Amino acid sequence: MGDGIAFFDIILFALLAGFLFFRLRNVLGKRTGHEERHTDPFSPAPERSSKSDNVIQLPDRERDQQGVTQDDAELSDLMRVKMADPSFDEIEFLKGARTAFEWIVEAFAKGDLDGLRPLLGEDLMGAFSGAVEAREQAGESQETTISSFRSALISEVKLTGSVARVTVEFITDQVKVTRGADGSVVDGDPDRIETVTDLWTFERDISSRDPNWHLVATRVPEE
């Protein structure tokens, strides 16, 4: 009989301990190792973020019957060119423009019209040809050396229909000399480096399969 009472007491104490443990767990909570800890009791707890915080809602844009959005008219011509020709990349374009600048300057100085023809638009090719012929008739020769590139930056972009025009400002250090038939210096100084700023405009029909740009205009900045 005594053993039965002792056994009943053990069961009762076990149930009571379990109940107390359950109550303490509900009050204190259970640590999972992911709780936020604050070393400064006066600093507010960081705000909890949800996955939806990383989602940016874009405004709806109504399209007209031609498929052009109302915002498209406000886009820069550079963005319009990139939208019309996703392959256009201004960094790669500037690399190609710099190479073309070097080739054209060198070919013009040498009077290499065949080398210039694939790189120039028709009108500009005519102007370059005239200048080379006039120089040859005068018995003169030109020497141009690009000693360094200071910068090459896109200064203007225009899109007319499917024809894109991109103007690049080149700032270079050059040595330019024009010599007469006897080798004497007619213009320039072989010992002087001159900083030159040029504005060159390249053109391409972006609806064409031909990926090449052609130089169509050259000028210097207005003073």
Rosetta blueprint (number, residue, H / E / L):
1 M L
2 G H
3 D H
4 G H
5 I H
6 A H
7 F H
8 F H
9 D H
10 I H
11 I H
12 L H
13 F H
14 A H
15 L H
16 L H
17 A H
18 G H
19 F H
20 L H
21 F H
22 F H
23 R H
24 L H
25 R H
26 N H
27 V H
28 L H
29 G L
30 K L
31 R L
32 T L
33 G L
34 H L
35 E L
36 E L
37 R L
38 H L
39 T L
40 D L
41 P L
42 F L
43 S L
44 P L
45 A L
46 P L
47 E L
48 R L
49 S L
50 S L
51 K H
52 S H
53 D H
54 N H
55 V L
56 I L
57 Q L
58 L L
59 P L
60 D L
61 R L
62 E L
63 R E
64 D L
65 Q L
66 Q L
67 G L
68 V L
69 T E
70 Q L
71 D L
72 D H
73 A H
74 E H
75 L L
76 S L
77 D H
78 L H
79 M H
80 R H
81 V H
82 K H
83 M H
84 A H
85 D L
86 P L
87 S L
88 F L
89 D L
90 E H
91 I H
92 E H
93 F H
94 L H
95 K H
96 G H
97 A H
98 R H
99 T H
100 A H
101 F H
102 E H
103 W H
104 I H
105 V H
106 E H
107 A H
108 F H
109 A H
110 K H
111 G L
112 D L
113 L H
114 D H
115 G H
116 L H
117 R H
118 P H
119 L H
120 L E
121 G L
122 E H
123 D H
124 L H
125 M H
126 G H
127 A H
128 F H
129 S H
130 G H
131 A H
132 V H
133 E H
134 A H
135 R H
136 E H
137 Q H
138 A L
139 G L
140 E L
141 S E
142 Q E
143 E E
144 T E
145 T E
146 I E
147 S E
148 S E
149 F E
150 R E
151 S E
152 A E
153 L E
154 I E
155 S E
156 E E
157 V E
158 K E
159 L E
160 T E
161 G L
162 S L
163 V E
164 A E
165 R E
166 V E
167 T E
168 V E
169 E E
170 F E
171 I E
172 T E
173 D E
174 Q E
175 V E
176 K E
177 V E
178 T E
179 R E
180 G L
181 A L
182 D L
183 G L
184 S L
185 V E
186 V E
187 D E
188 G E
189 D L
190 P L
191 D L
192 R L
193 I L
194 E E
195 T E
196 V E
197 T E
198 D E
199 L E
200 W E
201 T E
202 F E
203 E E
204 R E
205 D E
206 I L
207 S L
208 S L
209 R L
210 D L
211 P L
212 N L
213 W L
214 H E
215 L E
216 V E
217 A E
218 T E
219 R E
220 V L
221 P L
222 E L
223 E L
